[in-house]
Structure formats: C-alpha cells, structure tokens
Amino acid sequence: MPHTDLPGRIRSLDAYSPGLSIDEIRQKYNLPVVIKMASNENPLGCSPLLQQVIARKAPYAFRYPQSGNPRLCEALAERHKIDKAKIAIGNGSDEIIDLLMRILCEPRKHSIACFEPCFSIYPIQAQINGLETRRCALKSDFSFDFDKLLEKIDGSTRLCFVTTPDNPSGYCPEPEKVAEFAQKLSVRAPECLLVIDEAYMDFAPNAGTTSLLESGKLPANAAVLRTFSKSYGLAGLRIGYGILPDDLASYYWRARLPFSLNILAEEAAIAALEDYAFREATIKIVREGRKFLATGLARIGCHVWPSAANFLMFKLPKNSISAAECFEKLLAKGIIIRKLASYNLPDKLRVSIGNTSENLAFIEAMEAIL
Ligand SMILES: *Cc1c(COP(=O)(O)O)cnc(C)c1O
C-alpha cells in the first residue's frame, strides 16, 4: 500500500520525540550505569507497596477490567471530596486530552488554544483530530499573559489548555489569575472549556491553595487533569484522570474505549491513593533535590528558572558550549536530560529532579563539562 492518499493532517505528522531510553544510551556508549533525568519520572521509582499490589493482582490479568473503572472513580471522588459523576479516567492524561478534543470539537470547524511553548501533546492531538491550534507566546520570563491568550479565542474555540505548574519552565501562575481568566473566558467564549493541567501540582509549594481543585474553587467552565505518572510513580502503567464540569464526564465514558485502563493499572492506582508515605517521601525528595540542583547549576553560572514542578529549566552561561553540545557530553557520561529543541527552545535544557546520588552525579558532570 503506497499510502499516497492519507489525510494531510496525518501525512504531515512528525514522530513524537520522547526522552531517550536508558537501554539506548547504555548500548551506544557501552556504559554500565545510565541515569535518566529526562521525563520527569519519580526519583524514588515505583513504590515497593505498589509493586506488591501489582504482583498480588497479576493472576487476574486474564480478566477484562470492569468498564467505567467504578472502584477507582469512587476512590478519586473520596480523595478530592467531589461527586464521582464528574470523574473521567484515562490511559494517561494523554488519552483524556485526546478524547476531550474528539468529544467537544468538530474537525475543520473548531479550534483549541494554548500557550507557546507548551506540553506538546495539546497541539499534536489537535492536528490529528483536524483542529486548528491557536497559540499565544509566553512572556519572556515564561509567565502567562492571560489577556493575550484570551484574544486568540473566539466562538470557534472549544478547548483552552493551561498547564500549572507549566512544562517545560516550571512556572506556576497565581490561582486568582487562573480563576479570573476562567471568568473572562466564560464571557468571551461560553462554549469553550478551560482545561487546567495539574500534572505537577503535587510538587508546588502550597498545592492546597495553588490548585483550584484542592481549594474547592474550580470554576464552572473548567476541568482539571491529574496523573499518576509523576508524584505517584506509575508513568509506565498509564493512568490519568480528570474532573469535568456538568455532565461532560458521562459523554467521556460513552466515548472512551471501554477497557483502556488495564486491570493492574486500576489496582495500583487505588492502592497508590492510600500510599501516603510514598507520596510524601516523593514530594520531600523532589523539593530538596530541586533546591540542590538549582543552587548547584547557579553556582556554575547557569540561569535557572524558578520551578514549582519536579524539573528545572536552565540555560548555560554565556560564552560556554551550546545546549546541544552539553546534552551530548552528558549522554557520553551516562546522564540523559532533555533538550528543548522540540519546544522551540534550542538554547535551553530541562533536567528532572533525581534522587540524591543522581542529582550529585549530574552536578559533578556539569562542573566537569563547563
Ligand atoms: C507528564 C505530563 C502529563 C501526564 O501525562 P500522562 O499521560 O498522564 O502520563 C500531563 N500533562 C503534562 C503537562 C505533563 O508534563
């Protein structure tokens, strides 16, 4: 099959460029140990308690999961003190992002809005779904200009994505500003859903007040996305969830493939919600590591952007090597971080907070390289 007749929106897709894998680098450079600080994964790995749960539930892998994931919905409703009818669960929050587009938007008619740069899944899924992406540049300090974002939005815009804390910068807007934007959005485009992506909110200094979900002030035209990939350490199991307004979740469940969340993922997620000790330990090690890395990078002359997430964006000192060169030199030393060329930020790098020894190895490698 020559595939000459594929839709243009599919033919023009680039392959997703993820962080490099540990095995690739280990083989390429013939290294015994490789440290990965590229994909904002949990520095403590997978909780030992959850490993036990997954092993204990392994015999049930021959069963289909229960459609609608009612037990996890129940547990999440309890966790957030909200009505379980508002909850959507997906194979990663990526699935929810994609399905919201398919549920709320008509191809070639509707648009989505987001900042530039932002999490790449929003514009990529928009393209796949035949939707225009309206983009508003971040301010030069990577903070959000909500008024400018609002100007990009009109009656055709059905979804507006705001990431807080933001990826790749770590910037976290004040919750009052997000709420004010939601209010203005409801006037300008009543049909547009504000999607607040809180993938990294657990790492923010005062999540209880910084998150509109946690503080119970979620605007009526807003949804919140959360994930088990970061603070819960389950990125490989693919579990995300959303809190959606009105009866949108009921359409979500009708549109979602019935078994997209696998049975082991569901069991692990339910157990993770009760694994307080692991989550607290994660948040503690991330906050300490963030401080350690920011101080260490600043000491060797890097500019480090303030981050409320489990990663830091930084720029090398003037007159030193390029970001791409630094990235390659780190690889040769067995440390994988993230280049930001795909975010259109070729002079910047992003490093995920590792555990204590990984952070130390990274700073020592950077000192040697610069
Ligand atoms: C990591 C991340 C997610 C989580 O995606 P999953 O599909 O749940 O793993 C969502 N949004 C942003 C901005 C992220 O960086």
PDBQT file of the ligand as one rigid body, heavy atoms in Angstrom, charges set to zero:
ROOT
HETATM    1  C1  LIG A 401       3.706  14.365  32.206  1.00  0.00    +0.000 C 
HETATM    2  C2  LIG A 401       2.582  15.254  31.828  1.00  0.00    +0.000 A 
HETATM    3  C3  LIG A 401       1.285  14.757  31.800  1.00  0.00    +0.000 A 
HETATM    4  C4  LIG A 401       0.981  13.342  32.183  1.00  0.00    +0.000 C 
HETATM    5  O1  LIG A 401       0.699  12.557  31.095  1.00  0.00    +0.000 OA
HETATM    6  P1  LIG A 401       0.261  11.048  31.332  1.00  0.00    +0.000 P 
HETATM    7  O2  LIG A 401      -0.337  10.734  30.009  1.00  0.00    +0.000 OA
HETATM    8  O3  LIG A 401      -0.750  11.014  32.441  1.00  0.00    +0.000 OA
HETATM    9  O4  LIG A 401       1.484  10.276  31.645  1.00  0.00    +0.000 OA
HETATM   10  C5  LIG A 401       0.240  15.621  31.504  1.00  0.00    +0.000 A 
HETATM   11  N1  LIG A 401       0.477  16.914  31.249  1.00  0.00    +0.000 NA
HETATM   12  C6  LIG A 401       1.713  17.419  31.276  1.00  0.00    +0.000 A 
HETATM   13  C7  LIG A 401       1.918  18.871  31.039  1.00  0.00    +0.000 C 
HETATM   14  C8  LIG A 401       2.804  16.604  31.542  1.00  0.00    +0.000 A 
HETATM   15  O5  LIG A 401       4.037  17.114  31.523  1.00  0.00    +0.000 OA
ENDROOT
TORSDOF 0
